[in-house]
Amino acid sequence: MRILIVGTGGTIASAMTERGYKAELGIDEILTRAGIKKSDGVKIDTEDILNLDSTLIQPEDWVTIGKAVFRAFGEYDGIVITHGTDTLAYTSSALSFMLRNVPVPVVLTGSMLPITEPGSDAPRNVKTALTFAVKGFPGIYVAFMDKIMLGTRASKVHSLGLNAFQSINYPDVAYVKGDEVVVRHRLALPSGEPSFDPKIEPNVTYLRLTPGLSPETFLRVAEGSKGIVLEGYGAGGIPYRGRNLLGAVSKVAGEKPVVMTTQALYGGVDLTRYEVGRRALEAGVIPAGDMTKEATLTKLMYALGHTRSVEEVREIMGKNLACEIST
């Protein structure tokens, strides 16, 4: 049994400096501090490919991580990626679209407290991820506080608490109890050859709908973007009273994809439910269904990396590519 652990930085790799916590530790030191040995029944190899606060992670870094993971498929039985928590769910979603027919468990994890601090959750989370990488099943997952969540369904829901991640509109895949993996939701195994498709369009804007948002602001944002994710209030809809934002969206949606998600964590978007939602559909808005915001954004980047046709993007956004959307 061979496992690769890839380090990318984040809080888990941070130490205190004169300017606050900064990612400085390599993956070998993280494992040492977590009390994990490299040859205790499992041969562990390590690779540091980045050492960044995850606030600094960019779409190009997803490609770098994806390349490292794809190269490792033929040599390893499981892969763990340590990552900062702030953008971890974006990375796990992006990897889920770029890497298809993943043949081994690929598990992202991090921590809310640096491993250099007393009481850090880092050892617990790394051990959880490692246990699932050894005893779990193929796919891309997030491990946090003993839970194993699907990579396209995990979202950070707390800025400080240790139980910072939840699986949104989808059950936890498993949880780890000691050295055992208790499966709660088994996924279908991959049926084809592994592939890596890194074509993404980073120039996508995420814009939050708020009372008073002007049509002019929306049009300026749209002018500089290849696509827009518009976060709505609930089941979905766009205002047209007082400020005709709907009219501005209608002008853009025929030329560039405008995808609507929701500020609500659970339930997703249903643009057929209310009159304001039906108007949005008629204007050409693409509903995100029950995808997380992270999956919605990265999937739109992935779609635009393959086509600029609004109708083709609409088709891709509606397909279930990596269990990211309920159909």
Order of alpha helices (4+ residues) and beta strands (2+ residues): beta-beta-beta-alpha-beta-alpha-beta-alpha-beta-beta-alpha-beta-beta-beta-beta-beta-beta-beta-beta-alpha-beta-alpha-beta-alpha-beta-alpha-alpha
